[in-house]
């Protein structure tokens, strides 16, 4: 079994920005030269997460609204008191989404559902540069 590691560089607006990274991940799989296996996408960040979603405006807005309802950025957070950076809600949101996702691929193509896209959600309270780790394992 071979292991290939690639990276995806992104700039985000933060504040719950949702980016569709499906094509970038698929390109990594294709560039790996592997036919069948698993690809794991990881964001080395405590304020962003990776998941799947039907990437269309309504779903994106619904997800963003849901996070505002569940983890209100206007609440008091102990993290903000300690560090003064105002992103306590960002850490809590990222903990719910998780920093990685694994997708199987066959014949060089990820096995995502028809409307399923891989998304990065950047919860930080400011624009950020993100460097995602894409690790492809297979043969």
DSSP file (Angstrom, degrees, kcal/mol; ACC not computed):
  #  RESIDUE AA STRUCTURE BP1 BP2  ACC     N-H-->O    O-->H-N    N-H-->O    O-->H-N    TCO  KAPPA ALPHA  PHI   PSI    X-CA   Y-CA   Z-CA
    1    1 A X              0   0    0      0, 0.0     2,-0.3     0, 0.0   138,-0.2   0.000 360.0 360.0 360.0 134.6    0.0    0.0    0.0
    2    2 A X  E     -A  138   0A   0    136,-3.0   136,-2.1     2,-0.0     2,-0.4  -0.695 360.0-154.1 -99.7 152.9    1.3    3.4   -0.9
    3    3 A X  E     -A  137   0A   0     -2,-0.3     2,-0.4   134,-0.2   134,-0.2  -0.997  11.8-177.0-127.5 126.4    0.8    6.7    1.0
    4    4 A X  E     -A  136   0A   0    132,-2.9   132,-3.3    -2,-0.4     2,-0.5  -0.987   9.4-156.9-124.4 131.6    0.9   10.0   -0.8
    5    5 A X  E     +A  135   0A   0     -2,-0.4     2,-0.2   130,-0.2   130,-0.2  -0.938  17.1 169.4-114.0 129.4    0.6   13.4    1.0
    6    6 A X  E     -A  134   0A   0    128,-3.2   128,-2.8    -2,-0.5     2,-0.3  -0.771  20.0-137.9-126.1 171.5   -0.6   16.5   -0.8
    7    7 A X  E     -A  133   0A   0     -2,-0.2     2,-0.5   126,-0.2   126,-0.2  -0.978   2.7-154.9-135.3 147.6   -1.6   20.0    0.4
    8    8 A X  E     -A  132   0A   0    124,-1.9   124,-2.9    -2,-0.3     2,-0.4  -0.989  13.4-153.7-122.2 121.4   -4.4   22.5   -0.5
    9    9 A X  E     +A  131   0A   0     -2,-0.5     2,-0.3   122,-0.2   122,-0.2  -0.805  21.3 173.8 -95.4 133.1   -3.7   26.2    0.2
   10   10 A X  E     -A  130   0A   0    120,-2.9   120,-2.9    -2,-0.4     2,-0.4  -0.976  26.9-150.7-137.9 150.3   -6.8   28.3    0.8
   11   11 A X  E     -A  129   0A   0     -2,-0.3     2,-0.3   118,-0.2   118,-0.2  -0.988  26.0-172.9-115.2 133.6   -7.7   31.9    1.8
   12   12 A X  E     -A  128   0A   0    116,-3.0   116,-1.0    -2,-0.4     3,-0.1  -0.812  34.6-135.0-123.3 164.0  -10.9   32.3    3.7
   13   13 A X        -     0   0    0     -2,-0.3   114,-0.1     1,-0.3    -1,-0.1   0.505  44.7-149.4 -88.8  -7.0  -13.0   35.2    4.9
   14   14 A X    >   +     0   0    0    114,-0.1     3,-0.8     1,-0.1    -1,-0.3  -0.259  63.4 100.9  66.8-162.9  -13.6   33.4    8.3
   15   15 A X  T 3  S-     0   0    0    109,-4.7   108,-0.2     1,-0.3   110,-0.1   0.856 121.6 -41.3  54.4  42.0  -16.8   34.1   10.2
   16   16 A X  T 3  S+     0   0    0    106,-2.0    -1,-0.3   108,-0.3   107,-0.2   0.640  86.7 173.2  84.3  15.2  -18.4   30.8    9.1
   17   17 A X  E <   -E  122   0B   0    105,-1.0   105,-2.6    -3,-0.8     2,-0.5  -0.324  19.4-150.6 -58.5 135.7  -17.2   30.9    5.5
   18   18 A X  E     -E  121   0B   0    103,-0.2     2,-0.5    -4,-0.1   103,-0.2  -0.954  13.1-171.4-114.2 120.3  -18.0   27.6    3.7
   19   19 A X  E     -E  120   0B   0    101,-2.8   101,-2.3    -2,-0.5     2,-0.7  -0.940  21.8-134.2-116.3 132.5  -15.7   26.6    0.9
   20   20 A X  E     +E  119   0B   0     -2,-0.5    99,-0.2    99,-0.2     4,-0.2  -0.749  29.8 169.1 -82.6 113.1  -16.3   23.7   -1.5
   21   21 A X     >  +     0   0    0     97,-2.5     4,-2.3    -2,-0.7     5,-0.2   0.232  41.5 110.0-109.2  12.5  -13.0   21.8   -1.7
   22   22 A X  H  > S+     0   0    0     96,-0.7     4,-2.7     1,-0.2     5,-0.2   0.922  79.6  45.4 -56.1 -51.1  -14.3   18.7   -3.6
   23   23 A X  H  > S+     0   0    0      1,-0.2     4,-2.5     2,-0.2    -1,-0.2   0.890 112.0  52.0 -63.5 -39.6  -12.5   19.4   -6.9
   24   24 A X  H  > S+     0   0    0      2,-0.2     4,-1.6     1,-0.2    -1,-0.2   0.899 112.2  46.0 -64.4 -39.7   -9.2   20.3   -5.1
   25   25 A X  H  X S+     0   0    0     -4,-2.3     4,-2.2     2,-0.2    -2,-0.2   0.923 111.4  51.7 -68.4 -43.4   -9.4   17.0   -3.2
   26   26 A X  H  X S+     0   0    0     -4,-2.7     4,-2.6     1,-0.2    -2,-0.2   0.897 107.1  53.9 -59.9 -40.1  -10.3   15.0   -6.3
   27   27 A X  H  X S+     0   0    0     -4,-2.5     4,-2.7     1,-0.2    -1,-0.2   0.892 106.9  51.7 -60.9 -39.0   -7.3   16.6   -8.1
   28   28 A X  H  X S+     0   0    0     -4,-1.6     4,-1.2     2,-0.2    -2,-0.2   0.912 109.8  49.3 -62.4 -42.7   -5.1   15.4   -5.3
   29   29 A X  H  X>S+     0   0    0     -4,-2.2     5,-0.6     2,-0.2     4,-0.6   0.942 113.4  46.0 -62.1 -47.5   -6.5   11.8   -5.7
   30   30 A X  H ><5S+     0   0    0     -4,-2.6     3,-1.2     1,-0.2    -2,-0.2   0.913 111.4  51.8 -62.2 -43.3   -5.9   11.9   -9.4
   31   31 A X  H 3<5S+     0   0    0     -4,-2.7    -1,-0.2     1,-0.2    -2,-0.2   0.726  97.6  68.7 -67.1 -21.0   -2.4   13.3   -9.0
   32   32 A X  H 3<5S-     0   0    0     -4,-1.2    -1,-0.2    -3,-0.5    -2,-0.2   0.770  96.4-137.6 -69.3 -24.5   -1.5   10.6   -6.6
   33   33 A X  T <<5 +     0   0    0     -3,-1.2     2,-0.3    -4,-0.6    -3,-0.1   0.510  58.7 133.0  78.3   3.9   -1.6    8.0   -9.3
   34   34 A X      < -     0   0    0     -5,-0.6    -1,-0.3     1,-0.1    -2,-0.1  -0.656  41.9-163.5 -90.3 145.9   -3.5    5.6   -7.0
   35   35 A X        +     0   0    0      1,-0.3    73,-3.4    -2,-0.3     2,-0.4   0.872  69.4  19.3 -94.9 -44.5   -6.5    3.7   -8.2
   36   36 A X  S    S+     0   0    0     70,-0.2   103,-2.4    71,-0.2     2,-0.3  -0.990  86.0  73.6-134.8 137.4   -8.3    2.5   -5.2
   37   37 A X  E    S-CB 105 138A   0     68,-2.4    68,-2.8    -2,-0.4     2,-0.4  -0.969  70.2 -56.3 165.1-146.6   -8.1    3.5   -1.5
   38   38 A X  E     -CB 104 137A   0     99,-2.8    99,-3.0    -2,-0.3     2,-0.5  -0.983  29.8-154.8-135.5 143.3   -9.0    6.2    1.0
   39   39 A X  E     -CB 103 136A   0     64,-2.7    64,-2.7    -2,-0.4     2,-0.5  -0.980   8.4-163.0-119.4 130.9   -8.3    9.9    1.1
   40   40 A X  E     -CB 102 135A   0     95,-2.8    95,-2.8    -2,-0.5     2,-0.5  -0.954   2.2-160.4-113.8 130.6   -8.3   11.8    4.4
   41   41 A X  E     -CB 101 134A   0     60,-2.7    60,-1.7    -2,-0.5     2,-0.4  -0.945  14.7-177.0-110.6 128.2   -8.6   15.6    4.4
   42   42 A X  E     -CB 100 133A   0     91,-2.8    91,-2.8    -2,-0.5     2,-0.7  -0.985  19.8-155.4-131.4 133.2   -7.3   17.3    7.6
   43   43 A X  E     - B   0 132A   0     56,-2.6     2,-2.6    -2,-0.4     5,-0.2  -0.926  13.4-148.7-106.1 111.1   -7.3   20.9    8.7
   44   44 A X        +     0   0    0     -2,-0.7     2,-0.3    87,-0.6    87,-0.1  -0.442  63.6 104.9 -77.4  72.7   -4.6   21.5   11.3
   45   45 A X        -     0   0    0     -2,-2.6     3,-0.3     3,-0.2    -2,-0.1  -0.994  65.3-147.4-152.9 145.1   -6.6   24.2   12.9
   46   46 A X  S    S+     0   0    0     -2,-0.3    48,-0.2     1,-0.2    49,-0.2   0.380 100.4  49.8 -94.9   2.4   -8.7   24.6   16.1
   47   47 A X  S    S+     0   0    0     47,-0.1    76,-1.9    46,-0.1    77,-0.8   0.125 103.1  58.3-129.6  21.9  -11.1   27.0   14.4
   48   48 A X  E     -F  122   0B   0     -3,-0.3     2,-0.3    74,-0.2    74,-0.2  -0.959  57.7-166.0-143.2 164.1  -12.1   25.2   11.2
   49   49 A X  E     -F  121   0B   0     72,-2.1    72,-2.9    -2,-0.3     2,-0.4  -0.958  13.8-135.2-148.0 164.7  -13.7   21.9   10.3
   50   50 A X  E     +F  120   0B   0     48,-2.0     2,-0.2    -2,-0.3    70,-0.2  -0.983  37.8 132.8-126.8 133.7  -14.3   19.6    7.3
   51   51 A X  E     -F  119   0B   0     68,-2.0    68,-3.1    -2,-0.4     2,-0.3  -0.841  48.1 -91.9-155.0-169.4  -17.6   17.8    6.5
   52   52 A X  E     +F  118   0B   0     -2,-0.2     2,-0.3    66,-0.2    66,-0.2  -0.876  41.4 155.9-118.3 155.4  -19.9   17.1    3.6
   53   53 A X  E     -F  117   0B   0     64,-1.9    64,-1.7    -2,-0.3     2,-0.9  -0.959  53.7 -94.1-166.0 151.5  -22.9   19.1    2.5
   54   54 A X        -     0   0    0     -2,-0.3     2,-1.8    62,-0.2    62,-0.2  -0.716  49.3-136.0 -70.7 112.7  -25.0   19.6   -0.7
   55   55 A X        +     0   0    0     -2,-0.9     2,-0.3    60,-0.5    -1,-0.1  -0.548  57.2 121.1 -83.0  86.2  -23.1   22.7   -1.7
   56   56 A X  S  > S-     0   0    0     -2,-1.8     4,-2.5     1,-0.1     3,-0.4  -0.971  74.3-103.8-141.5 155.4  -25.9   25.1   -2.8
   57   57 A X  H  > S+     0   0    0     -2,-0.3     4,-2.6     1,-0.2     5,-0.2   0.827 117.0  50.1 -50.8 -45.0  -26.8   28.5   -1.4
   58   58 A X  H  > S+     0   0    0      2,-0.2     4,-2.5     1,-0.2    -1,-0.2   0.928 112.6  45.6 -62.7 -47.0  -29.8   27.4    0.6
   59   59 A X  H  > S+     0   0    0     -3,-0.4     4,-2.4     2,-0.2    -2,-0.2   0.903 113.1  50.9 -63.3 -41.2  -27.9   24.6    2.4
   60   60 A X  H  X S+     0   0    0     -4,-2.5     4,-2.4     2,-0.2    -2,-0.2   0.937 112.2  46.1 -62.6 -46.5  -24.9   26.8    3.1
   61   61 A X  H  X S+     0   0    0     -4,-2.6     4,-2.6    -5,-0.2    -2,-0.2   0.894 111.6  52.4 -63.6 -39.9  -27.1   29.5    4.6
   62   62 A X  H  X S+     0   0    0     -4,-2.5     4,-2.4    -5,-0.2    -1,-0.2   0.913 110.2  48.1 -62.4 -42.4  -29.0   26.9    6.7
   63   63 A X  H  X S+     0   0    0     -4,-2.4     4,-2.1     2,-0.2    -2,-0.2   0.925 112.5  48.2 -63.9 -44.9  -25.8   25.5    8.0
   64   64 A X  H  X S+     0   0    0     -4,-2.4     4,-1.8     1,-0.2    -2,-0.2   0.907 112.8  48.3 -63.1 -42.1  -24.5   29.0    8.9
   65   65 A X  H  X S+     0   0    0     -4,-2.6     4,-2.1     1,-0.2    -1,-0.2   0.895 108.1  55.7 -63.9 -40.4  -27.8   29.9   10.6
   66   66 A X  H  X S+     0   0    0     -4,-2.4     4,-2.6     1,-0.2     5,-0.3   0.915 106.9  49.1 -59.8 -44.4  -27.8   26.7   12.5
   67   67 A X  H  X S+     0   0    0     -4,-2.1     4,-2.8     1,-0.2    -1,-0.2   0.889 109.4  52.3 -63.9 -38.0  -24.3   27.4   14.0
   68   68 A X  H  < S+     0   0    0     -4,-1.8    -1,-0.2     1,-0.2    -2,-0.2   0.877 113.3  45.3 -63.4 -36.2  -25.4   30.9   15.0
   69   69 A X  H  < S+     0   0    0     -4,-2.1     3,-0.3    -5,-0.1    -2,-0.2   0.887 120.2  37.9 -74.0 -39.6  -28.4   29.4   16.8
   70   70 A X  H  < S+     0   0    0     -4,-2.6     2,-0.5     1,-0.3    -2,-0.2   0.919 132.2  22.6 -79.3 -45.1  -26.5   26.6   18.5
   71   71 A X  S  < S-     0   0    0     -4,-2.8    -1,-0.3    -5,-0.3     2,-0.2  -0.781  81.5-156.5-129.0  85.3  -23.3   28.5   19.4
   72   72 A X    >   -     0   0    0     -2,-0.5     3,-1.4    -3,-0.3    -4,-0.1  -0.432  10.4-147.7 -66.9 124.0  -24.1   32.2   19.4
   73   73 A X  T 3  S+     0   0    0      1,-0.2    16,-0.2    -2,-0.2    -1,-0.2   0.694  94.9  63.5 -67.0 -16.5  -21.0   34.3   18.8
   74   74 A X  T 3  S+     0   0    0      2,-0.1    -1,-0.2    15,-0.1    -2,-0.1   0.569  82.2  99.7 -85.5  -9.2  -22.4   37.0   21.1
   75   75 A X  S <  S-     0   0    0     -3,-1.4     2,-0.4     1,-0.1    14,-0.1  -0.222  85.5 -96.3 -69.5 166.0  -22.3   34.9   24.2
   76   76 A X        -     0   0    0     12,-0.1     2,-0.4     4,-0.0    -1,-0.1  -0.718  40.9-168.3 -83.8 133.7  -19.6   35.1   26.8
   77   77 A X    >>  -     0   0    0     -2,-0.4     4,-1.4     1,-0.1     3,-0.6  -0.988  25.7-140.3-125.8 132.9  -16.8   32.5   26.4
   78   78 A X  H 3> S+     0   0    0     -2,-0.4     4,-2.0     1,-0.2     5,-0.2   0.846 104.3  62.1 -57.8 -34.9  -14.1   31.8   29.0
   79   79 A X  H 3> S+     0   0    0      1,-0.2     4,-2.7     2,-0.2     5,-0.5   0.906 101.9  50.8 -58.0 -42.1  -11.6   31.5   26.1
   80   80 A X  H <> S+     0   0    0     -3,-0.6     4,-2.3     1,-0.2    -1,-0.2   0.878 107.7  52.7 -65.3 -37.1  -12.3   35.1   25.2
   81   81 A X  H  < S+     0   0    0     -4,-1.4    -1,-0.2     1,-0.2    -2,-0.2   0.885 114.5  42.6 -64.6 -38.0  -11.7   36.2   28.7
   82   82 A X  H  < S+     0   0    0     -4,-2.0    -2,-0.2     1,-0.1    -1,-0.2   0.922 132.2  18.5 -74.8 -44.4   -8.3   34.4   28.9
   83   83 A X  H  < S-     0   0    0     -4,-2.7    -3,-0.2    -5,-0.2    -2,-0.2   0.668  84.2-141.4-106.4 -20.9   -7.0   35.4   25.4
   84   84 A X     <  +     0   0    0     -4,-2.3    -4,-0.1    -5,-0.5    -3,-0.1   0.699  65.2 119.4  69.6  18.6   -9.0   38.4   24.4
   85   85 A X  S    S-     0   0    0     -6,-0.3    40,-0.1    -5,-0.0    -5,-0.1   0.496  70.6-132.8 -98.9  -2.4   -9.2   37.3   20.7
   86   86 A X  S    S+     0   0    0     -6,-0.2     3,-0.2    -9,-0.1    -6,-0.1   0.610  75.5 107.4  70.8  12.2  -13.0   37.0   20.5
   87   87 A X     >  +     0   0    0      1,-0.2     4,-1.5     2,-0.1     3,-0.3   0.054  29.1 118.1-114.3  28.0  -13.1   33.6   18.9
   88   88 A X  H  > S+     0   0    0      1,-0.2     4,-1.7     2,-0.2     3,-0.2   0.900  79.2  52.9 -57.4 -40.6  -14.3   31.3   21.7
   89   89 A X  H  > S+     0   0    0     -3,-0.2     4,-2.4     1,-0.2    -1,-0.2   0.839 102.3  60.5 -62.9 -32.4  -17.4   30.4   19.7
   90   90 A X  H  > S+     0   0    0     -3,-0.3     4,-2.2     1,-0.2    -1,-0.2   0.899 104.6  47.8 -63.0 -41.8  -15.1   29.4   16.7
   91   91 A X  H  X S+     0   0    0     -4,-1.5     4,-1.9     2,-0.2    -1,-0.2   0.909 111.7  49.6 -66.2 -42.8  -13.4   26.8   18.8
   92   92 A X  H  X S+     0   0    0     -4,-1.7     4,-1.1     2,-0.2    -2,-0.2   0.910 112.1  48.1 -64.0 -42.1  -16.7   25.3   20.1
   93   93 A X  H >X S+     0   0    0     -4,-2.4     4,-1.7     1,-0.2     3,-0.6   0.921 110.4  51.1 -64.4 -44.2  -18.1   25.2   16.5
   94   94 A X  H 3X S+     0   0    0     -4,-2.2     4,-2.6     1,-0.2    -1,-0.2   0.856 103.9  58.9 -63.0 -34.4  -15.0   23.5   15.1
   95   95 A X  H 3< S+     0   0    0     -4,-1.9    -1,-0.2     1,-0.2    -2,-0.2   0.829 106.6  48.8 -64.5 -30.5  -15.1   20.9   17.9
   96   96 A X  H << S+     0   0    0     -4,-1.1    -1,-0.2    -3,-0.6    -2,-0.2   0.879 116.1  40.5 -75.0 -38.2  -18.6   19.9   16.7
   97   97 A X  H  < S-     0   0    0     -4,-1.7    -2,-0.2    24,-0.1    -3,-0.1   0.876 103.5-139.6 -79.8 -37.8  -17.7   19.6   13.0
   98   98 A X     <  -     0   0    0     -4,-2.6   -48,-2.0    -5,-0.2    -3,-0.1   0.151  15.7-100.2  87.5 155.6  -14.2   17.9   13.5
   99   99 A X  S    S+     0   0    0    -50,-0.2   -56,-2.6    -4,-0.1     2,-0.3   0.467  91.6  42.3 -91.0  -1.6  -11.0   18.5   11.7
  100  100 A X  E     -C   42   0A   0    -58,-0.2     2,-0.3   -50,-0.2   -58,-0.2  -0.958  49.5-168.9-146.7 163.5  -10.9   15.6    9.2
  101  101 A X  E     -C   41   0A   0    -60,-1.7   -60,-2.7    -2,-0.3     2,-0.4  -0.987  11.9-151.7-148.4 140.0  -12.9   13.5    6.8
  102  102 A X  E     -C   40   0A   0     -2,-0.3     2,-0.4   -62,-0.2   -62,-0.2  -0.968  13.7-177.9-118.8 133.3  -12.1   10.2    5.1
  103  103 A X  E     -C   39   0A   0    -64,-2.7   -64,-2.7    -2,-0.4     2,-0.1  -0.995  21.8-130.8-130.1 129.2  -13.6    9.3    1.7
  104  104 A X  E     -C   38   0A   0     -2,-0.4     7,-2.4   -66,-0.2     2,-0.3  -0.435  22.3-159.5 -72.3 154.2  -13.0    6.0   -0.2
  105  105 A X  E     -CD  37 110A   0    -68,-2.8   -68,-2.4     5,-0.3     2,-0.4  -0.994   7.4-165.9-135.3 147.0  -12.1    6.2   -3.9
  106  106 A X  E >  S- D   0 109A   0      3,-2.4     3,-2.0    -2,-0.3   -70,-0.2  -0.995  75.5  -2.1-132.1 135.2  -12.3    3.6   -6.6
  107  107 A X  T 3  S-     0   0    0     -2,-0.4   -71,-0.2     1,-0.3    -1,-0.1   0.864 132.1 -56.0  51.2  39.4  -10.7    3.8  -10.1
  108  108 A X  T 3  S+     0   0    0    -73,-3.4     2,-0.4     1,-0.2    -1,-0.3   0.504 116.8 107.6  78.2   4.9   -9.3    7.2   -9.1
  109  109 A X  E <  S-D  106   0A   0     -3,-2.0    -3,-2.4   -74,-0.3    -1,-0.2  -0.958  71.3-119.2-121.4 132.2  -12.7    8.7   -8.3
  110  110 A X  E     -D  105   0A   0     -2,-0.4     2,-0.5    -5,-0.3    -5,-0.3  -0.364  23.2-128.7 -63.4 146.5  -14.0    9.6   -4.9
  111  111 A X        +     0   0    0     -7,-2.4    -7,-0.1    -2,-0.0    -1,-0.1  -0.238  51.9 151.1 -94.9  45.1  -17.2    7.7   -4.1
  112  112 A X        -     0   0    0     -2,-0.5     5,-0.0     1,-0.1    -9,-0.0  -0.392  49.3-103.0 -73.9 153.5  -19.3   10.7   -3.0
  113  113 A X    >   -     0   0    0     -2,-0.1     3,-1.1     1,-0.1    -1,-0.1  -0.221  42.2 -91.9 -69.9 167.9  -23.0   10.8   -3.5
  114  114 A X  T 3  S+     0   0    0      1,-0.3    -1,-0.1   -60,-0.0    -2,-0.1   0.852 124.6  23.5 -51.4 -45.1  -24.7   12.7   -6.3
  115  115 A X  T 3  S+     0   0    0    -61,-0.1     2,-0.5     2,-0.0   -60,-0.5   0.301  96.2 117.7-106.4   8.0  -25.1   16.0   -4.3
  116  116 A X    <   +     0   0    0     -3,-1.1     2,-0.3   -62,-0.2   -62,-0.2  -0.658  37.3 177.0 -87.1 124.1  -22.4   15.4   -1.7
  117  117 A X  E     - F   0  53B   0    -64,-1.7   -64,-1.9    -2,-0.5     2,-0.5  -0.899  30.4-121.2-120.7 152.6  -19.6   17.9   -1.6
  118  118 A X  E     - F   0  52B   0     -2,-0.3   -97,-2.5   -66,-0.2   -96,-0.7  -0.825  38.0-172.0 -92.0 128.6  -16.6   18.2    0.7
  119  119 A X  E     -EF  20  51B   0    -68,-3.1   -68,-2.0    -2,-0.5     2,-0.5  -0.924  23.8-148.3-125.8 148.5  -16.6   21.5    2.5
  120  120 A X  E     -EF  19  50B   0   -101,-2.3  -101,-2.8    -2,-0.4     2,-0.6  -0.954  15.9-160.4-104.6 130.5  -14.2   23.4    4.8
  121  121 A X  E     -EF  18  49B   0    -72,-2.9   -72,-2.1    -2,-0.5     2,-0.8  -0.965   2.3-158.2-112.7 119.3  -16.0   25.7    7.3
  122  122 A X  E     +EF  17  48B   0   -105,-2.6  -106,-2.0    -2,-0.6  -105,-1.0  -0.854  14.6 175.6-100.3 108.3  -13.8   28.4    8.7
  123  123 A X        +     0   0    0    -76,-1.9   -75,-0.2    -2,-0.8    -1,-0.1   0.535  37.4 119.3 -89.2  -8.2  -15.3   29.5   12.0
  124  124 A X  S    S-     0   0    0    -77,-0.8  -109,-4.7     1,-0.1  -108,-0.3  -0.123  71.9-120.5 -60.6 160.9  -12.6   32.0   13.0
  125  125 A X  S    S+     0   0    0   -111,-0.2     2,-0.3   -40,-0.1    -1,-0.1   0.124  90.1  38.2 -93.2  21.9  -13.6   35.6   13.5
  126  126 A X  S    S-     0   0    0    -39,-0.0  -111,-0.2     0, 0.0    -2,-0.1  -0.976 100.0 -73.1-158.1 163.4  -11.2   36.9   10.8
  127  127 A X        -     0   0    0     -2,-0.3     2,-0.3  -113,-0.1  -114,-0.2  -0.312  55.1-173.1 -60.0 147.0   -9.8   36.0    7.4
  128  128 A X  E     -A   12   0A   0   -116,-1.0  -116,-3.0    -4,-0.1     2,-0.5  -0.957  28.4-129.7-140.5 156.7   -7.3   33.2    7.5
  129  129 A X  E     -A   11   0A   0     -2,-0.3     2,-0.4  -118,-0.2  -118,-0.2  -0.955  32.5-165.9-103.4 129.2   -4.9   31.3    5.3
  130  130 A X  E     -A   10   0A   0   -120,-2.9  -120,-2.9    -2,-0.5     2,-0.5  -0.923  16.6-162.8-119.4 141.7   -5.4   27.5    5.6
  131  131 A X  E     -A    9   0A   0     -2,-0.4   -87,-0.6  -122,-0.2     2,-0.2  -0.916  17.5-158.9-123.3 102.3   -3.1   24.7    4.5
  132  132 A X  E     -AB   8  43A   0   -124,-2.9  -124,-1.9    -2,-0.5     2,-0.5  -0.565  10.4-136.0 -83.3 143.0   -5.1   21.5    4.4
  133  133 A X  E     -AB   7  42A   0    -91,-2.8   -91,-2.8    -2,-0.2     2,-0.6  -0.871  17.6-168.7 -97.6 127.6   -3.3   18.1    4.5
  134  134 A X  E     -AB   6  41A   0   -128,-2.8  -128,-3.2    -2,-0.5     2,-0.6  -0.958   3.9-172.5-118.9 112.0   -4.6   15.5    2.0
  135  135 A X  E     -AB   5  40A   0    -95,-2.8   -95,-2.8    -2,-0.6     2,-0.5  -0.924   2.9-165.7-112.5 122.9   -3.3   12.0    2.6
  136  136 A X  E     -AB   4  39A   0   -132,-3.3  -132,-2.9    -2,-0.6     2,-0.4  -0.914   6.4-177.2-111.5 125.5   -4.1    9.4    0.1
  137  137 A X  E     +AB   3  38A   0    -99,-3.0   -99,-2.8    -2,-0.5     2,-0.3  -0.978  34.3  74.8-123.9 133.8   -3.6    5.7    0.9
  138  138 A X  E      AB   2  37A   0   -136,-2.1  -136,-3.0    -2,-0.4  -101,-0.2  -0.992 360.0 360.0 165.8-157.8   -4.2    2.9   -1.6
  139  139 A X              0   0    0   -103,-2.4  -102,-0.1    -2,-0.3    -1,-0.1   0.306 360.0 360.0-142.4 360.0   -2.9    1.0   -4.6
